[in-house]
Amino acid sequence: MSTENPQPLWQPDPQRIAQARITRFQTWAAEHHGAPAEGGYAALHRWSVDEPATFWRAVTEWFDVRFSTPYARVLGDRTMPGAQWFPGGTLNYAEHALRAAATRADEPALLYVDETHEPSPVTWAELRRQVGSLAAELRALGVRPGDRVSGYLPNIPQAVVAFLATAAVGGVWTSCAPDFGARSVLDRFQQVEPVVLFTVDGYRYGGKEHDRRDTVAELRRELPTLRAVVHIPLLGTETPEGALEWATLTSADTDPVFEQMPFDHPLWVLYSSGTTGLPKAIVQSQGGILVEHLKQLGLHCDLGPEDRFFWYTSTGWMMWNFLVSGLLTGTTIVLYDGSPGYPDTGAQWRIAERTGATLFGTSAAYVMACRKAGVHPARDHDLSRVQCVATTGSPLPPDGFRWLHDEFAESGADLWIASVSGGTDVCSCFAGAVPTLPVYIGELQAPGLGTDLQSWDPSGTPLTDEVGELVVTNPMPSMPIRFWNDPDGSRYHDSYFDTYPGVWRHGDWITVTSRGSVVIHGRSDSTLNRQGVRMGSADIYEAVERLPEIRESLVIGVEQPDGGYWMPLFVHLAPGAVLDDALLSSIKGTIREQLSPRHVPDEVIEVPGIPHTLTGKRIEVPVKRLLQGTPLEKAVNPGSIDNLDLLHFYENLARKRT
């Protein structure tokens, strides 16, 4: 890839730079903590990774993090895994998330939107009252610090209340979206043994009602540790026998009591996609998430009390947890429960318009779908309040950058485009949004503050302007404190620290450019390796999916028993398209011209669809295992896949080839 001095797609004007919270933070940190006053973001970032203890102390002071018991030092032990953050300090995440209720009681904390696209507000005072009432009821049910509380819930206000009430009592929250089947949920919840389960009777998606009462009954049967089940009648059904009513538990006018917990006390359990086995149960801490999200949302995303923060997500994806943390900055958060494309592809833009979103986050796939569908967001909607469109889930292709920029530029808007990349593993971004830096097409603006992000070759040598492994060489506060049911820490160690001892290896291919920006090339554990040259699958998807005939694609590199290497490209065609000689030639020519002859696949194969995880990511490793002859039941965890039937195609293909 070329990184030679291209022109930026966008540059913040001097007023935006001056007003950005990160600019004010740098000035303050220079005065109080010895941060560099000059040199802009690059100098601030260098200081944040060279002096992590000073930087993170500055973050807690800038955001007025309230320790009820003072900490002994910022970083007790910086060894990874096992770094100790703010030992001795106690606090509560939920207390910080509800602080705006003291000064903005009648303003909206939440804007809830369903498929009617009509926003319903929940004020800060009402949110705090419901959390207080429910926290008291959880205590009455015997929930104690460390107990797990689970939610089988869509993205609705009740999910936020249940999470914050759990955090207030020192419980450990964990959630799955109700489109997950019973087996997928049990693969997750059975690991952590919850004592309370919050459930809905069903949900609405794509204009239809989906009844989940049978699934809830199965969850109740298969989770013997449950002491209570709380019923939320989203579809209006009666409370099942033995369950508690949501309305009753949240009706009292009770001030919340916030249990003061050690900094490293568990806040929630998130799960890896679990495509090849049981999902990893990733535990993150009250304090670690608090300070990481304050930094990420308050400085990088530039969010504050005047903002409205909308990210399309479900409760089964880390972006839901990230979205809820918008409350920490006093921001109004937008909860959308429904299909991303109902009643039409432009649905998310309509919600951004009707909620007055200032930061709108979505998937790269949604942006590309809008481009292909001929959607004109800024022409057809009043998006004048949108300052930033952010994307994640997969790399935003260059065409996505151009399309977003051009669509907004036509209406005279000065749009900041933030492609961000991180992981469930840290529930944050390694690289992405910086409001004071230019945006280059196809690139993430910079590594995050306090994140010593580097690209390494196999021997551990840092690379610039070359593809290497994404590593983080200093601890981050939101790194997992552990995995659940991993008593000796071996699974945690093997997941991130096996390749480079003492250094986090994430499993992505990246380039760190000489300008300091970052390019994500895809997962390194499904690496393509042609004639010794490593390539990221994302580069191929970006090139191929520009073609109007290609709806989606999947490329796999398969080592053969005879020492050979087979690299097929699977294509799911757009309606009406035919994989004839002309399209084959077009696909191969596009790859050859835009990437290299090495990237041209050995075969192009039409498929009925591309399989994804439940959070919408293409599954490369399980398909590779199927193509190598691994039986389906051993190649993939069936509960983690959106459409298991699609995998039979790849299984049959492997059988034919052998």
Solvent accessible surface area in square Angstrom, and as a share of the most:
residue,aa,sasa,rsa
1,M,120,0.54
2,S,85,0.55
3,T,17,0.10
4,E,144,0.64
5,N,129,0.66
6,P,58,0.36
7,Q,155,0.69
8,P,35,0.22
9,L,31,0.15
10,W,13,0.05
11,Q,114,0.51
12,P,13,0.08
13,D,63,0.33
14,P,114,0.72
15,Q,118,0.53
16,R,37,0.14
17,I,63,0.32
18,A,63,0.49
19,Q,109,0.48
20,A,1,0.01
21,R,38,0.14
22,I,6,0.03
23,T,40,0.23
24,R,114,0.42
25,F,0,0.00
26,Q,19,0.08
27,T,88,0.51
28,W,52,0.18
29,A,0,0.00
30,A,25,0.19
31,E,135,0.60
32,H,102,0.45
33,H,27,0.12
34,G,60,0.57
35,A,7,0.05
36,P,41,0.26
37,A,72,0.56
38,E,141,0.63
39,G,57,0.55
40,G,40,0.38
41,Y,16,0.06
42,A,77,0.59
43,A,27,0.21
44,L,1,0.00
45,H,22,0.10
46,R,124,0.45
47,W,24,0.08
48,S,0,0.00
49,V,5,0.03
50,D,79,0.41
51,E,85,0.38
52,P,8,0.05
53,A,40,0.31
54,T,42,0.25
55,F,0,0.00
56,W,1,0.00
57,R,110,0.40
58,A,0,0.00
59,V,0,0.00
60,T,5,0.03
61,E,72,0.32
62,W,73,0.26
63,F,31,0.13
64,D,75,0.39
65,V,14,0.08
66,R,128,0.47
67,F,43,0.18
68,S,68,0.44
69,T,61,0.36
70,P,105,0.66
71,Y,55,0.21
72,A,77,0.59
73,R,128,0.47
74,V,12,0.07
75,L,25,0.13
76,G,25,0.24
77,D,60,0.31
78,R,124,0.45
79,T,83,0.48
80,M,11,0.05
81,P,46,0.29
82,G,55,0.53
83,A,26,0.20
84,Q,95,0.42
85,W,21,0.07
86,F,0,0.00
87,P,34,0.22
88,G,52,0.50
89,G,1,0.01
90,T,25,0.14
91,L,0,0.00
92,N,0,0.00
93,Y,0,0.00
94,A,0,0.00
95,E,51,0.23
96,H,2,0.01
97,A,0,0.00
98,L,0,0.00
99,R,55,0.20
100,A,15,0.11
101,A,9,0.07
102,A,94,0.73
103,T,117,0.68
104,R,35,0.13
105,A,39,0.30
106,D,126,0.65
107,E,79,0.35
108,P,29,0.18
109,A,0,0.00
110,L,0,0.00
111,L,10,0.05
112,Y,41,0.15
113,V,0,0.00
114,D,49,0.26
115,E,26,0.12
116,T,92,0.54
117,H,4,0.02
118,E,103,0.46
119,P,43,0.27
120,S,57,0.37
121,P,89,0.56
122,V,22,0.13
123,T,42,0.25
124,W,0,0.00
125,A,42,0.33
126,E,61,0.27
127,L,0,0.00
128,R,65,0.24
129,R,59,0.22
130,Q,32,0.14
131,V,0,0.00
132,G,1,0.01
133,S,2,0.01
134,L,0,0.00
135,A,0,0.00
136,A,42,0.33
137,E,57,0.25
138,L,0,0.00
139,R,59,0.22
140,A,85,0.66
141,L,52,0.26
142,G,23,0.22
143,V,2,0.01
144,R,131,0.48
145,P,59,0.37
146,G,22,0.21
147,D,26,0.13
148,R,42,0.15
149,V,0,0.00
150,S,0,0.00
151,G,0,0.00
152,Y,0,0.00
153,L,0,0.00
154,P,5,0.03
155,N,4,0.02
156,I,1,0.00
157,P,19,0.12
158,Q,41,0.18
159,A,0,0.00
160,V,0,0.00
161,V,2,0.01
162,A,0,0.00
163,F,0,0.00
164,L,0,0.00
165,A,0,0.00
166,T,0,0.00
167,A,1,0.00
168,A,0,0.00
169,V,1,0.01
170,G,0,0.00
171,G,0,0.00
172,V,0,0.00
173,W,2,0.01
174,T,1,0.00
175,S,14,0.09
176,C,1,0.00
177,A,3,0.03
178,P,5,0.03
179,D,83,0.43
180,F,6,0.03
181,G,33,0.31
182,A,15,0.11
183,R,127,0.46
184,S,5,0.03
185,V,0,0.00
186,L,1,0.00
187,D,15,0.08
188,R,12,0.04
189,F,0,0.00
190,Q,68,0.30
191,Q,21,0.09
192,V,0,0.00
193,E,86,0.39
194,P,0,0.00
195,V,13,0.08
196,V,1,0.00
197,L,0,0.00
198,F,0,0.00
199,T,2,0.01
200,V,0,0.00
201,D,2,0.01
202,G,0,0.00
203,Y,24,0.09
204,R,98,0.36
205,Y,95,0.36
206,G,29,0.28
207,G,46,0.44
208,K,137,0.58
209,E,107,0.48
210,H,63,0.28
211,D,75,0.39
212,R,47,0.17
213,R,116,0.42
214,D,122,0.63
215,T,19,0.11
216,V,10,0.05
217,A,42,0.33
218,E,61,0.27
219,L,0,0.00
220,R,67,0.25
221,R,168,0.61
222,E,75,0.34
223,L,4,0.02
224,P,123,0.77
225,T,48,0.28
226,L,32,0.16
227,R,134,0.49
228,A,9,0.07
229,V,9,0.05
230,V,0,0.00
231,H,5,0.02
232,I,2,0.01
233,P,65,0.41
234,L,33,0.16
235,L,33,0.17
236,G,62,0.59
237,T,33,0.19
238,E,154,0.69
239,T,42,0.24
240,P,52,0.33
241,E,166,0.74
242,G,67,0.64
243,A,16,0.12
244,L,62,0.31
245,E,90,0.40
246,W,21,0.07
247,A,70,0.55
248,T,82,0.48
249,L,11,0.05
250,T,8,0.05
251,S,80,0.52
252,A,47,0.36
253,D,133,0.69
254,T,45,0.26
255,D,98,0.51
256,P,11,0.07
257,V,98,0.56
258,F,28,0.12
259,E,61,0.27
260,Q,69,0.31
261,M,14,0.06
262,P,64,0.40
263,F,5,0.02
264,D,83,0.43
265,H,23,0.10
266,P,16,0.10
267,L,0,0.00
268,W,0,0.00
269,V,1,0.01
270,L,15,0.08
271,Y,28,0.10
272,S,22,0.14
273,S,48,0.31
274,G,9,0.09
275,T,21,0.12
276,T,55,0.32
277,G,33,0.31
278,L,94,0.47
279,P,0,0.00
280,K,44,0.18
281,A,0,0.00
282,I,0,0.00
283,V,0,0.00
284,Q,0,0.00
285,S,4,0.02
286,Q,0,0.00
287,G,0,0.00
288,G,0,0.00
289,I,0,0.00
290,L,0,0.00
291,V,0,0.00
292,E,0,0.00
293,H,0,0.00
294,L,2,0.01
295,K,0,0.00
296,Q,3,0.02
297,L,0,0.00
298,G,0,0.00
299,L,0,0.00
300,H,2,0.01
301,C,11,0.07
302,D,31,0.16
303,L,4,0.02
304,G,1,0.01
305,P,69,0.44
306,E,113,0.51
307,D,17,0.09
308,R,67,0.24
309,F,0,0.00
310,F,0,0.00
311,W,3,0.01
312,Y,45,0.17
313,T,6,0.03
314,S,41,0.26
315,T,4,0.02
316,G,24,0.23
317,W,39,0.14
318,M,15,0.07
319,M,6,0.03
320,W,0,0.00
321,N,2,0.01
322,F,2,0.01
323,L,0,0.00
324,V,0,0.00
325,S,0,0.00
326,G,0,0.00
327,L,2,0.01
328,L,12,0.06
329,T,17,0.10
330,G,7,0.07
331,T,0,0.00
332,T,5,0.03
333,I,0,0.00
334,V,0,0.00
335,L,0,0.00
336,Y,2,0.01
337,D,17,0.09
338,G,7,0.06
339,S,11,0.07
340,P,38,0.24
341,G,35,0.34
342,Y,75,0.28
343,P,84,0.53
344,D,61,0.32
345,T,44,0.26
346,G,7,0.07
347,A,0,0.00
348,Q,1,0.00
349,W,0,0.00
350,R,46,0.17
351,I,0,0.00
352,A,1,0.01
353,E,58,0.26
354,R,108,0.39
355,T,2,0.01
356,G,13,0.12
357,A,0,0.00
358,T,13,0.07
359,L,5,0.02
360,F,0,0.00
361,G,0,0.00
362,T,0,0.00
363,S,34,0.22
364,A,2,0.02
365,A,68,0.53
366,Y,18,0.07
367,V,0,0.00
368,M,31,0.14
369,A,46,0.36
370,C,0,0.00
371,R,74,0.27
372,K,83,0.35
373,A,62,0.48
374,G,45,0.43
375,V,23,0.13
376,H,59,0.26
377,P,0,0.00
378,A,13,0.10
379,R,168,0.61
380,D,80,0.42
381,H,27,0.12
382,D,92,0.48
383,L,11,0.05
384,S,86,0.55
385,R,110,0.40
386,V,9,0.05
387,Q,84,0.37
388,C,3,0.02
389,V,0,0.00
390,A,3,0.02
391,T,0,0.00
392,T,14,0.08
393,G,29,0.28
394,S,50,0.32
395,P,43,0.27
396,L,6,0.03
397,P,20,0.12
398,P,31,0.19
399,D,15,0.08
400,G,0,0.00
401,F,1,0.00
402,R,100,0.37
403,W,30,0.10
404,L,0,0.00
405,H,49,0.22
406,D,76,0.39
407,E,18,0.08
408,F,2,0.01
409,A,47,0.36
410,E,145,0.65
411,S,68,0.44
412,G,69,0.66
413,A,37,0.28
414,D,69,0.36
415,L,4,0.02
416,W,7,0.02
417,I,1,0.01
418,A,1,0.00
419,S,5,0.04
420,V,13,0.07
421,S,18,0.11
422,G,21,0.20
423,G,12,0.11
424,T,30,0.17
425,D,19,0.10
426,V,0,0.00
427,C,0,0.00
428,S,1,0.01
429,C,7,0.04
430,F,1,0.01
431,A,2,0.02
432,G,4,0.04
433,A,3,0.02
434,V,0,0.00
435,P,1,0.01
436,T,22,0.13
437,L,41,0.20
438,P,33,0.21
439,V,1,0.00
440,Y,33,0.13
441,I,55,0.28
442,G,17,0.17
443,E,11,0.05
444,L,7,0.03
445,Q,11,0.05
446,A,5,0.04
447,P,14,0.09
448,G,3,0.03
449,L,0,0.00
450,G,4,0.04
451,T,0,0.00
452,D,15,0.08
453,L,11,0.05
454,Q,45,0.20
455,S,1,0.01
456,W,32,0.11
457,D,33,0.17
458,P,99,0.62
459,S,96,0.62
460,G,20,0.19
461,T,70,0.41
462,P,82,0.52
463,L,28,0.14
464,T,79,0.46
465,D,51,0.26
466,E,101,0.45
467,V,42,0.24
468,G,0,0.00
469,E,17,0.08
470,L,1,0.01
471,V,0,0.00
472,V,0,0.00
473,T,32,0.19
474,N,17,0.09
475,P,5,0.03
476,M,2,0.01
477,P,5,0.03
478,S,0,0.00
479,M,15,0.07
480,P,7,0.04
481,I,57,0.29
482,R,102,0.37
483,F,2,0.01
484,W,35,0.12
485,N,110,0.57
486,D,16,0.08
487,P,139,0.87
488,D,116,0.60
489,G,25,0.24
490,S,53,0.34
491,R,99,0.36
492,Y,14,0.05
493,H,70,0.31
494,D,89,0.46
495,S,33,0.21
496,Y,7,0.03
497,F,1,0.00
498,D,90,0.47
499,T,71,0.41
500,Y,14,0.05
501,P,115,0.72
502,G,37,0.35
503,V,19,0.11
504,W,0,0.00
505,R,48,0.18
506,H,15,0.07
507,G,2,0.02
508,D,12,0.06
509,W,9,0.03
510,I,0,0.00
511,T,0,0.00
512,V,26,0.15
513,T,3,0.02
514,S,79,0.51
515,R,74,0.27
516,G,31,0.29
517,S,5,0.03
518,V,0,0.00
519,V,17,0.10
520,I,16,0.08
521,H,5,0.02
522,G,11,0.10
523,R,99,0.36
524,S,9,0.06
525,D,74,0.39
526,S,10,0.07
527,T,25,0.14
528,L,0,0.00
529,N,63,0.32
530,R,37,0.13
531,Q,144,0.64
532,G,65,0.63
533,V,57,0.32
534,R,68,0.25
535,M,6,0.03
536,G,2,0.02
537,S,6,0.04
538,A,14,0.11
539,D,34,0.18
540,I,1,0.00
541,Y,16,0.06
542,E,31,0.14
543,A,1,0.00
544,V,0,0.00
545,E,32,0.14
546,R,69,0.25
547,L,25,0.13
548,P,101,0.64
549,E,61,0.28
550,I,0,0.00
551,R,122,0.45
552,E,34,0.15
553,S,0,0.00
554,L,0,0.00
555,V,2,0.01
556,I,3,0.02
557,G,2,0.02
558,V,1,0.00
559,E,87,0.39
560,Q,46,0.20
561,P,144,0.91
562,D,127,0.66
563,G,71,0.69
564,G,33,0.31
565,Y,59,0.23
566,W,16,0.06
567,M,0,0.00
568,P,0,0.00
569,L,0,0.00
570,F,0,0.00
571,V,0,0.00
572,H,35,0.16
573,L,15,0.07
574,A,24,0.19
575,P,113,0.71
576,G,83,0.79
577,A,26,0.21
578,V,102,0.59
579,L,37,0.18
580,D,69,0.36
581,D,117,0.61
582,A,74,0.57
583,L,9,0.05
584,L,51,0.25
585,S,74,0.48
586,S,44,0.29
587,I,0,0.00
588,K,65,0.27
589,G,17,0.17
590,T,17,0.10
591,I,0,0.00
592,R,115,0.42
593,E,144,0.65
594,Q,85,0.38
595,L,53,0.26
596,S,29,0.18
597,P,96,0.60
598,R,102,0.37
599,H,23,0.10
600,V,17,0.10
601,P,7,0.04
602,D,63,0.33
603,E,73,0.33
604,V,18,0.10
605,I,28,0.14
606,E,87,0.39
607,V,5,0.03
608,P,82,0.52
609,G,5,0.05
610,I,6,0.03
611,P,0,0.00
612,H,31,0.14
613,T,8,0.05
614,L,46,0.23
615,T,48,0.28
616,G,50,0.48
617,K,91,0.39
618,R,62,0.23
619,I,5,0.03
620,E,17,0.08
621,V,38,0.22
622,P,3,0.02
623,V,0,0.00
624,K,31,0.13
625,R,90,0.33
626,L,2,0.01
627,L,14,0.07
628,Q,89,0.39
629,G,50,0.48
630,T,42,0.25
631,P,60,0.38
632,L,21,0.11
633,E,130,0.59
634,K,145,0.61
635,A,0,0.00
636,V,3,0.02
637,N,16,0.08
638,P,69,0.43
639,G,11,0.11
640,S,0,0.00
641,I,12,0.06
642,D,73,0.38
643,N,64,0.33
644,L,61,0.30
645,D,105,0.55
646,L,25,0.12
647,L,0,0.00
648,H,76,0.34
649,F,64,0.27
650,Y,1,0.00
651,E,33,0.15
652,N,62,0.32
653,L,31,0.15
654,A,7,0.06
655,R,148,0.54
656,K,166,0.70
657,R,106,0.39
658,T,142,0.83
